[in-house]
Every structure is written in structure tokens, then in C-alpha cells.
């Protein structure tokens, strides 16, 4: 999960339906709304913390 230029591509691969409210908030905080939606975010400690909390819902690729 290392990013060469400080960007990460994140894809929501599982639904947030029925998950803990804190996990739903992390997914929303990352900017993901729908299953199979992909976004690019900066590789910061804040984003890494949210990714680590909900890593079972995500696919993460370094760019």
C-alpha cells in the first residue's frame, strides 16, 4: 500500500449496510458513497487511519 507520489486509489468493495456507525462515518469521510466507487486521496496519516479502520470494506492501491 505504498504510494510513490503520495496518492492512494481507494475502492469500496463491500457495502456499508449493517456496519457500525463509526465505520460508515469513516467511509463517508474518505468520500466514498457507493459500492465499487473509486476515488484518489492524499496519502496522509489521517486518511491512513480511516483506511485501516475499514480495510475489510476497501481495496487500496498506491499510485
N, CA, C and O atoms as a Maestro MAE file, in Angstrom:
{
 s_m_m2io_version
 :::
 2.0.0
}

f_m_ct {
 s_m_title
 :::
 protein
 m_atom[252] {
  # First column is atom index #
  i_m_mmod_type
  r_m_x_coord
  r_m_y_coord
  r_m_z_coord
  i_m_residue_number
  s_m_chain_name
  s_m_pdb_residue_name
  s_m_pdb_atom_name
  i_m_atomic_number
  :::
  1 25 0.804 -1.198 0.000 1 A "UNK " " N  " 7
  2 3 0.000 0.000 0.000 1 A "UNK " " CA " 6
  3 2 0.845 1.259 0.000 1 A "UNK " " C  " 6
  4 15 0.379 2.300 0.464 1 A "UNK " " O  " 8
  5 25 2.034 1.208 -0.487 2 A "UNK " " N  " 7
  6 3 2.851 2.412 -0.511 2 A "UNK " " CA " 6
  7 2 2.544 3.206 -1.773 2 A "UNK " " C  " 6
  8 15 2.284 2.643 -2.836 2 A "UNK " " O  " 8
  9 25 2.579 4.491 -1.635 3 A "UNK " " N  " 7
  10 3 2.290 5.368 -2.756 3 A "UNK " " CA " 6
  11 2 3.542 6.151 -3.113 3 A "UNK " " C  " 6
  12 15 4.135 6.815 -2.263 3 A "UNK " " O  " 8
  13 25 3.938 6.067 -4.375 4 A "UNK " " N  " 7
  14 3 5.149 6.737 -4.812 4 A "UNK " " CA " 6
  15 2 5.037 8.247 -4.782 4 A "UNK " " C  " 6
  16 15 5.990 8.929 -4.406 4 A "UNK " " O  " 8
  17 25 3.887 8.782 -5.171 5 A "UNK " " N  " 7
  18 3 3.740 10.233 -5.230 5 A "UNK " " CA " 6
  19 2 2.747 10.766 -4.203 5 A "UNK " " C  " 6
  20 15 2.270 11.893 -4.338 5 A "UNK " " O  " 8
  21 25 2.432 9.982 -3.188 6 A "UNK " " N  " 7
  22 3 1.568 10.474 -2.123 6 A "UNK " " CA " 6
  23 2 0.090 10.398 -2.409 6 A "UNK " " C  " 6
  24 15 -0.692 11.106 -1.774 6 A "UNK " " O  " 8
  25 25 -0.325 9.557 -3.351 7 A "UNK " " N  " 7
  26 3 -1.748 9.393 -3.662 7 A "UNK " " CA " 6
  27 2 -2.121 7.921 -3.514 7 A "UNK " " C  " 6
  28 15 -1.306 7.034 -3.766 7 A "UNK " " O  " 8
  29 25 -3.359 7.674 -3.103 8 A "UNK " " N  " 7
  30 3 -3.887 6.322 -2.976 8 A "UNK " " CA " 6
  31 2 -5.203 6.231 -3.732 8 A "UNK " " C  " 6
  32 15 -6.026 7.144 -3.670 8 A "UNK " " O  " 8
  33 25 -5.398 5.129 -4.445 9 A "UNK " " N  " 7
  34 3 -6.685 4.864 -5.090 9 A "UNK " " CA " 6
  35 2 -7.438 3.898 -4.194 9 A "UNK " " C  " 6
  36 15 -6.949 2.809 -3.893 9 A "UNK " " O  " 8
  37 25 -8.636 4.298 -3.767 10 A "UNK " " N  " 7
  38 3 -9.441 3.518 -2.837 10 A "UNK " " CA " 6
  39 2 -10.746 3.142 -3.531 10 A "UNK " " C  " 6
  40 15 -11.401 3.987 -4.140 10 A "UNK " " O  " 8
  41 25 -11.117 1.867 -3.433 11 A "UNK " " N  " 7
  42 3 -12.371 1.373 -3.996 11 A "UNK " " CA " 6
  43 2 -13.175 0.711 -2.890 11 A "UNK " " C  " 6
  44 15 -12.653 -0.122 -2.150 11 A "UNK " " O  " 8
  45 25 -14.442 1.079 -2.776 12 A "UNK " " N  " 7
  46 3 -15.343 0.452 -1.809 12 A "UNK " " CA " 6
  47 2 -15.861 -0.840 -2.433 12 A "UNK " " C  " 6
  48 15 -16.631 -0.796 -3.393 12 A "UNK " " O  " 8
  49 25 -15.446 -1.997 -1.896 13 A "UNK " " N  " 7
  50 3 -15.805 -3.281 -2.497 13 A "UNK " " CA " 6
  51 2 -16.919 -4.001 -1.748 13 A "UNK " " C  " 6
  52 15 -17.504 -4.943 -2.282 13 A "UNK " " O  " 8
  53 25 -17.223 -3.584 -0.536 14 A "UNK " " N  " 7
  54 3 -18.329 -4.160 0.228 14 A "UNK " " CA " 6
  55 2 -19.240 -3.035 0.702 14 A "UNK " " C  " 6
  56 15 -18.795 -1.902 0.890 14 A "UNK " " O  " 8
  57 25 -20.504 -3.351 0.891 15 A "UNK " " N  " 7
  58 3 -21.500 -2.369 1.305 15 A "UNK " " CA " 6
  59 2 -21.312 -1.971 2.768 15 A "UNK " " C  " 6
  60 15 -20.817 -2.757 3.576 15 A "UNK " " O  " 8
  61 25 -21.708 -0.752 3.094 16 A "UNK " " N  " 7
  62 3 -21.671 -0.284 4.479 16 A "UNK " " CA " 6
  63 2 -22.985 -0.574 5.199 16 A "UNK " " C  " 6
  64 15 -23.130 -0.247 6.377 16 A "UNK " " O  " 8
  65 25 -23.922 -1.173 4.516 17 A "UNK " " N  " 7
  66 3 -25.209 -1.513 5.119 17 A "UNK " " CA " 6
  67 2 -25.011 -2.493 6.269 17 A "UNK " " C  " 6
  68 15 -24.380 -3.537 6.106 17 A "UNK " " O  " 8
  69 25 -25.552 -2.147 7.425 18 A "UNK " " N  " 7
  70 3 -25.454 -3.009 8.593 18 A "UNK " " CA " 6
  71 2 -24.148 -2.899 9.353 18 A "UNK " " C  " 6
  72 15 -23.925 -3.668 10.288 18 A "UNK " " O  " 8
  73 25 -23.278 -1.973 8.987 19 A "UNK " " N  " 7
  74 3 -21.986 -1.799 9.658 19 A "UNK " " CA " 6
  75 2 -22.130 -0.817 10.815 19 A "UNK " " C  " 6
  76 15 -23.146 -0.134 10.946 19 A "UNK " " O  " 8
  77 25 -21.107 -0.761 11.643 20 A "UNK " " N  " 7
  78 3 -21.089 0.180 12.755 20 A "UNK " " CA " 6
  79 2 -21.153 1.616 12.243 20 A "UNK " " C  " 6
  80 15 -20.644 1.925 11.166 20 A "UNK " " O  " 8
  81 25 -21.780 2.483 13.023 21 A "UNK " " N  " 7
  82 3 -21.908 3.891 12.628 21 A "UNK " " CA " 6
  83 2 -20.542 4.539 12.439 21 A "UNK " " C  " 6
  84 15 -20.367 5.352 11.532 21 A "UNK " " O  " 8
  85 25 -19.578 4.192 13.277 22 A "UNK " " N  " 7
  86 3 -18.232 4.760 13.149 22 A "UNK " " CA " 6
  87 2 -17.578 4.328 11.838 22 A "UNK " " C  " 6
  88 15 -16.835 5.102 11.234 22 A "UNK " " O  " 8
  89 25 -17.844 3.108 11.398 23 A "UNK " " N  " 7
  90 3 -17.266 2.629 10.143 23 A "UNK " " CA " 6
  91 2 -17.937 3.309 8.952 23 A "UNK " " C  " 6
  92 15 -17.274 3.633 7.967 23 A "UNK " " O  " 8
  93 25 -19.245 3.525 9.041 24 A "UNK " " N  " 7
  94 3 -19.945 4.263 7.989 24 A "UNK " " CA " 6
  95 2 -19.387 5.679 7.886 24 A "UNK " " C  " 6
  96 15 -19.218 6.208 6.788 24 A "UNK " " O  " 8
  97 25 -19.102 6.290 9.037 25 A "UNK " " N  " 7
  98 3 -18.562 7.650 9.057 25 A "UNK " " CA " 6
  99 2 -17.173 7.696 8.431 25 A "UNK " " C  " 6
  100 15 -16.848 8.655 7.731 25 A "UNK " " O  " 8
  101 25 -16.357 6.687 8.666 26 A "UNK " " N  " 7
  102 3 -15.019 6.636 8.062 26 A "UNK " " CA " 6
  103 2 -15.112 6.535 6.546 26 A "UNK " " C  " 6
  104 15 -14.379 7.217 5.828 26 A "UNK " " O  " 8
  105 25 -16.009 5.688 6.060 27 A "UNK " " N  " 7
  106 3 -16.187 5.543 4.612 27 A "UNK " " CA " 6
  107 2 -16.665 6.865 4.015 27 A "UNK " " C  " 6
  108 15 -16.170 7.287 2.970 27 A "UNK " " O  " 8
  109 25 -17.617 7.517 4.667 28 A "UNK " " N  " 7
  110 3 -18.110 8.809 4.185 28 A "UNK " " CA " 6
  111 2 -17.011 9.865 4.258 28 A "UNK " " C  " 6
  112 15 -16.904 10.708 3.368 28 A "UNK " " O  " 8
  113 25 -16.198 9.825 5.307 29 A "UNK " " N  " 7
  114 3 -15.101 10.774 5.457 29 A "UNK " " CA " 6
  115 2 -14.051 10.638 4.373 29 A "UNK " " C  " 6
  116 15 -13.388 11.612 4.014 29 A "UNK " " O  " 8
  117 25 -13.900 9.439 3.855 30 A "UNK " " N  " 7
  118 3 -12.975 9.220 2.741 30 A "UNK " " CA " 6
  119 2 -13.561 9.699 1.418 30 A "UNK " " C  " 6
  120 15 -12.835 9.845 0.434 30 A "UNK " " O  " 8
  121 25 -14.873 9.945 1.389 31 A "UNK " " N  " 7
  122 3 -15.516 10.444 0.178 31 A "UNK " " CA " 6
  123 2 -16.176 9.375 -0.662 31 A "UNK " " C  " 6
  124 15 -16.519 9.621 -1.818 31 A "UNK " " O  " 8
  125 25 -16.360 8.187 -0.099 32 A "UNK " " N  " 7
  126 3 -16.993 7.097 -0.841 32 A "UNK " " CA " 6
  127 2 -18.478 7.045 -0.519 32 A "UNK " " C  " 6
  128 15 -18.871 7.159 0.642 32 A "UNK " " O  " 8
  129 25 -19.306 6.872 -1.550 33 A "UNK " " N  " 7
  130 3 -20.752 6.836 -1.361 33 A "UNK " " CA " 6
  131 2 -21.370 5.523 -1.811 33 A "UNK " " C  " 6
  132 15 -22.303 5.025 -1.179 33 A "UNK " " O  " 8
  133 25 -20.853 4.952 -2.909 34 A "UNK " " N  " 7
  134 3 -21.464 3.762 -3.495 34 A "UNK " " CA " 6
  135 2 -20.457 2.620 -3.574 34 A "UNK " " C  " 6
  136 15 -19.248 2.840 -3.645 34 A "UNK " " O  " 8
  137 25 -20.981 1.398 -3.561 35 A "UNK " " N  " 7
  138 3 -20.149 0.221 -3.741 35 A "UNK " " CA " 6
  139 2 -19.514 0.263 -5.132 35 A "UNK " " C  " 6
  140 15 -20.164 0.654 -6.101 35 A "UNK " " O  " 8
  141 25 -18.264 -0.133 -5.227 36 A "UNK " " N  " 7
  142 3 -17.453 -0.155 -6.452 36 A "UNK " " CA " 6
  143 2 -17.095 1.242 -6.951 36 A "UNK " " C  " 6
  144 15 -16.627 1.388 -8.080 36 A "UNK " " O  " 8
  145 25 -17.304 2.258 -6.141 37 A "UNK " " N  " 7
  146 3 -16.854 3.606 -6.473 37 A "UNK " " CA " 6
  147 2 -15.380 3.715 -6.105 37 A "UNK " " C  " 6
  148 15 -14.965 3.225 -5.055 37 A "UNK " " O  " 8
  149 25 -14.588 4.354 -6.964 38 A "UNK " " N  " 7
  150 3 -13.164 4.552 -6.704 38 A "UNK " " CA " 6
  151 2 -12.862 6.035 -6.620 38 A "UNK " " C  " 6
  152 15 -13.426 6.841 -7.360 38 A "UNK " " O  " 8
  153 25 -11.963 6.385 -5.709 39 A "UNK " " N  " 7
  154 3 -11.517 7.764 -5.575 39 A "UNK " " CA " 6
  155 2 -10.017 7.763 -5.336 39 A "UNK " " C  " 6
  156 15 -9.431 6.736 -4.993 39 A "UNK " " O  " 8
  157 25 -9.403 8.919 -5.521 40 A "UNK " " N  " 7
  158 3 -7.995 9.113 -5.188 40 A "UNK " " CA " 6
  159 2 -7.918 10.091 -4.026 40 A "UNK " " C  " 6
  160 15 -8.556 11.144 -4.042 40 A "UNK " " O  " 8
  161 25 -7.132 9.733 -3.019 41 A "UNK " " N  " 7
  162 3 -6.943 10.602 -1.860 41 A "UNK " " CA " 6
  163 2 -5.458 10.764 -1.606 41 A "UNK " " C  " 6
  164 15 -4.647 9.956 -2.058 41 A "UNK " " O  " 8
  165 25 -5.110 11.811 -0.881 42 A "UNK " " N  " 7
  166 3 -3.723 12.012 -0.481 42 A "UNK " " CA " 6
  167 2 -3.334 10.979 0.564 42 A "UNK " " C  " 6
  168 15 -4.157 10.566 1.381 42 A "UNK " " O  " 8
  169 25 -2.085 10.570 0.532 43 A "UNK " " N  " 7
  170 3 -1.568 9.588 1.488 43 A "UNK " " CA " 6
  171 2 -1.119 10.332 2.743 43 A "UNK " " C  " 6
  172 15 0.056 10.670 2.890 43 A "UNK " " O  " 8
  173 25 -2.075 10.585 3.654 44 A "UNK " " N  " 7
  174 3 -1.793 11.291 4.900 44 A "UNK " " CA " 6
  175 2 -2.069 10.360 6.072 44 A "UNK " " C  " 6
  176 15 -2.786 9.372 5.912 44 A "UNK " " O  " 8
  177 25 -1.523 10.650 7.237 45 A "UNK " " N  " 7
  178 3 -1.818 9.818 8.410 45 A "UNK " " CA " 6
  179 2 -3.311 9.764 8.743 45 A "UNK " " C  " 6
  180 15 -3.806 8.733 9.199 45 A "UNK " " O  " 8
  181 25 -4.027 10.860 8.518 46 A "UNK " " N  " 7
  182 3 -5.463 10.890 8.795 46 A "UNK " " CA " 6
  183 2 -6.216 9.921 7.884 46 A "UNK " " C  " 6
  184 15 -7.053 9.143 8.341 46 A "UNK " " O  " 8
  185 25 -5.905 9.980 6.595 47 A "UNK " " N  " 7
  186 3 -6.560 9.073 5.652 47 A "UNK " " CA " 6
  187 2 -6.156 7.627 5.905 47 A "UNK " " C  " 6
  188 15 -6.991 6.728 5.812 47 A "UNK " " O  " 8
  189 25 -4.889 7.391 6.224 48 A "UNK " " N  " 7
  190 3 -4.429 6.029 6.525 48 A "UNK " " CA " 6
  191 2 -5.170 5.456 7.731 48 A "UNK " " C  " 6
  192 15 -5.503 4.271 7.748 48 A "UNK " " O  " 8
  193 25 -5.428 6.287 8.736 49 A "UNK " " N  " 7
  194 3 -6.154 5.827 9.910 49 A "UNK " " CA " 6
  195 2 -7.567 5.398 9.566 49 A "UNK " " C  " 6
  196 15 -8.041 4.370 10.050 49 A "UNK " " O  " 8
  197 25 -8.250 6.182 8.726 50 A "UNK " " N  " 7
  198 3 -9.606 5.814 8.312 50 A "UNK " " CA " 6
  199 2 -9.590 4.552 7.455 50 A "UNK " " C  " 6
  200 15 -10.463 3.693 7.585 50 A "UNK " " O  " 8
  201 25 -8.593 4.445 6.578 51 A "UNK " " N  " 7
  202 3 -8.468 3.257 5.726 51 A "UNK " " CA " 6
  203 2 -8.227 2.018 6.580 51 A "UNK " " C  " 6
  204 15 -8.837 0.976 6.341 51 A "UNK " " O  " 8
  205 25 -7.349 2.118 7.571 52 A "UNK " " N  " 7
  206 3 -7.049 0.969 8.424 52 A "UNK " " CA " 6
  207 2 -8.264 0.525 9.228 52 A "UNK " " C  " 6
  208 15 -8.427 -0.665 9.497 52 A "UNK " " O  " 8
  209 25 -9.112 1.464 9.612 53 A "UNK " " N  " 7
  210 3 -10.288 1.123 10.412 53 A "UNK " " CA " 6
  211 2 -11.311 0.324 9.608 53 A "UNK " " C  " 6
  212 15 -11.991 -0.543 10.158 53 A "UNK " " O  " 8
  213 25 -11.423 0.608 8.323 54 A "UNK " " N  " 7
  214 3 -12.426 -0.063 7.485 54 A "UNK " " CA " 6
  215 2 -11.776 -0.838 6.338 54 A "UNK " " C  " 6
  216 15 -12.362 -0.970 5.263 54 A "UNK " " O  " 8
  217 25 -10.570 -1.348 6.567 55 A "UNK " " N  " 7
  218 3 -9.836 -2.011 5.487 55 A "UNK " " CA " 6
  219 2 -10.551 -3.246 4.947 55 A "UNK " " C  " 6
  220 15 -10.291 -3.657 3.817 55 A "UNK " " O  " 8
  221 25 -11.439 -3.839 5.726 56 A "UNK " " N  " 7
  222 3 -12.175 -5.019 5.270 56 A "UNK " " CA " 6
  223 2 -13.261 -4.668 4.250 56 A "UNK " " C  " 6
  224 15 -13.839 -5.560 3.629 56 A "UNK " " O  " 8
  225 25 -13.538 -3.376 4.076 57 A "UNK " " N  " 7
  226 3 -14.530 -2.921 3.103 57 A "UNK " " CA " 6
  227 2 -13.884 -2.369 1.834 57 A "UNK " " C  " 6
  228 15 -14.576 -2.135 0.844 57 A "UNK " " O  " 8
  229 25 -12.570 -2.158 1.851 58 A "UNK " " N  " 7
  230 3 -11.887 -1.411 0.803 58 A "UNK " " CA " 6
  231 2 -10.856 -2.235 0.051 58 A "UNK " " C  " 6
  232 15 -10.371 -3.260 0.530 58 A "UNK " " O  " 8
  233 25 -10.537 -1.749 -1.148 59 A "UNK " " N  " 7
  234 3 -9.367 -2.196 -1.891 59 A "UNK " " CA " 6
  235 2 -8.514 -0.947 -2.084 59 A "UNK " " C  " 6
  236 15 -9.004 0.068 -2.578 59 A "UNK " " O  " 8
  237 25 -7.244 -1.015 -1.699 60 A "UNK " " N  " 7
  238 3 -6.372 0.156 -1.734 60 A "UNK " " CA " 6
  239 2 -5.200 -0.128 -2.659 60 A "UNK " " C  " 6
  240 15 -4.570 -1.183 -2.578 60 A "UNK " " O  " 8
  241 25 -4.912 0.834 -3.546 61 A "UNK " " N  " 7
  242 3 -3.779 0.729 -4.460 61 A "UNK " " CA " 6
  243 2 -2.959 2.004 -4.366 61 A "UNK " " C  " 6
  244 15 -3.516 3.099 -4.294 61 A "UNK " " O  " 8
  245 25 -1.648 1.868 -4.366 62 A "UNK " " N  " 7
  246 3 -0.769 3.032 -4.414 62 A "UNK " " CA " 6
  247 2 -0.614 3.505 -5.843 62 A "UNK " " C  " 6
  248 15 -0.528 2.690 -6.762 62 A "UNK " " O  " 8
  249 25 -0.578 4.814 -6.040 63 A "UNK " " N  " 7
  250 3 -0.408 5.377 -7.385 63 A "UNK " " CA " 6
  251 2 0.964 5.969 -7.547 63 A "UNK " " C  " 6
  252 15 1.289 6.490 -8.613 63 A "UNK " " O  " 8
  :::
 }
 m_bond[251] {
  # First column is bond index #
  i_m_from
  i_m_to
  i_m_order
  :::
  1 1 2 1
  2 2 3 1
  3 3 4 2
  4 3 5 1
  5 5 6 1
  6 6 7 1
  7 7 8 2
  8 7 9 1
  9 9 10 1
  10 10 11 1
  11 11 12 2
  12 11 13 1
  13 13 14 1
  14 14 15 1
  15 15 16 2
  16 15 17 1
  17 17 18 1
  18 18 19 1
  19 19 20 2
  20 19 21 1
  21 21 22 1
  22 22 23 1
  23 23 24 2
  24 23 25 1
  25 25 26 1
  26 26 27 1
  27 27 28 2
  28 27 29 1
  29 29 30 1
  30 30 31 1
  31 31 32 2
  32 31 33 1
  33 33 34 1
  34 34 35 1
  35 35 36 2
  36 35 37 1
  37 37 38 1
  38 38 39 1
  39 39 40 2
  40 39 41 1
  41 41 42 1
  42 42 43 1
  43 43 44 2
  44 43 45 1
  45 45 46 1
  46 46 47 1
  47 47 48 2
  48 47 49 1
  49 49 50 1
  50 50 51 1
  51 51 52 2
  52 51 53 1
  53 53 54 1
  54 54 55 1
  55 55 56 2
  56 55 57 1
  57 57 58 1
  58 58 59 1
  59 59 60 2
  60 59 61 1
  61 61 62 1
  62 62 63 1
  63 63 64 2
  64 63 65 1
  65 65 66 1
  66 66 67 1
  67 67 68 2
  68 67 69 1
  69 69 70 1
  70 70 71 1
  71 71 72 2
  72 71 73 1
  73 73 74 1
  74 74 75 1
  75 75 76 2
  76 75 77 1
  77 77 78 1
  78 78 79 1
  79 79 80 2
  80 79 81 1
  81 81 82 1
  82 82 83 1
  83 83 84 2
  84 83 85 1
  85 85 86 1
  86 86 87 1
  87 87 88 2
  88 87 89 1
  89 89 90 1
  90 90 91 1
  91 91 92 2
  92 91 93 1
  93 93 94 1
  94 94 95 1
  95 95 96 2
  96 95 97 1
  97 97 98 1
  98 98 99 1
  99 99 100 2
  100 99 101 1
  101 101 102 1
  102 102 103 1
  103 103 104 2
  104 103 105 1
  105 105 106 1
  106 106 107 1
  107 107 108 2
  108 107 109 1
  109 109 110 1
  110 110 111 1
  111 111 112 2
  112 111 113 1
  113 113 114 1
  114 114 115 1
  115 115 116 2
  116 115 117 1
  117 117 118 1
  118 118 119 1
  119 119 120 2
  120 119 121 1
  121 121 122 1
  122 122 123 1
  123 123 124 2
  124 123 125 1
  125 125 126 1
  126 126 127 1
  127 127 128 2
  128 127 129 1
  129 129 130 1
  130 130 131 1
  131 131 132 2
  132 131 133 1
  133 133 134 1
  134 134 135 1
  135 135 136 2
  136 135 137 1
  137 137 138 1
  138 138 139 1
  139 139 140 2
  140 139 141 1
  141 141 142 1
  142 142 143 1
  143 143 144 2
  144 143 145 1
  145 145 146 1
  146 146 147 1
  147 147 148 2
  148 147 149 1
  149 149 150 1
  150 150 151 1
  151 151 152 2
  152 151 153 1
  153 153 154 1
  154 154 155 1
  155 155 156 2
  156 155 157 1
  157 157 158 1
  158 158 159 1
  159 159 160 2
  160 159 161 1
  161 161 162 1
  162 162 163 1
  163 163 164 2
  164 163 165 1
  165 165 166 1
  166 166 167 1
  167 167 168 2
  168 167 169 1
  169 169 170 1
  170 170 171 1
  171 171 172 2
  172 171 173 1
  173 173 174 1
  174 174 175 1
  175 175 176 2
  176 175 177 1
  177 177 178 1
  178 178 179 1
  179 179 180 2
  180 179 181 1
  181 181 182 1
  182 182 183 1
  183 183 184 2
  184 183 185 1
  185 185 186 1
  186 186 187 1
  187 187 188 2
  188 187 189 1
  189 189 190 1
  190 190 191 1
  191 191 192 2
  192 191 193 1
  193 193 194 1
  194 194 195 1
  195 195 196 2
  196 195 197 1
  197 197 198 1
  198 198 199 1
  199 199 200 2
  200 199 201 1
  201 201 202 1
  202 202 203 1
  203 203 204 2
  204 203 205 1
  205 205 206 1
  206 206 207 1
  207 207 208 2
  208 207 209 1
  209 209 210 1
  210 210 211 1
  211 211 212 2
  212 211 213 1
  213 213 214 1
  214 214 215 1
  215 215 216 2
  216 215 217 1
  217 217 218 1
  218 218 219 1
  219 219 220 2
  220 219 221 1
  221 221 222 1
  222 222 223 1
  223 223 224 2
  224 223 225 1
  225 225 226 1
  226 226 227 1
  227 227 228 2
  228 227 229 1
  229 229 230 1
  230 230 231 1
  231 231 232 2
  232 231 233 1
  233 233 234 1
  234 234 235 1
  235 235 236 2
  236 235 237 1
  237 237 238 1
  238 238 239 1
  239 239 240 2
  240 239 241 1
  241 241 242 1
  242 242 243 1
  243 243 244 2
  244 243 245 1
  245 245 246 1
  246 246 247 1
  247 247 248 2
  248 247 249 1
  249 249 250 1
  250 250 251 1
  251 251 252 2
  :::
 }
}
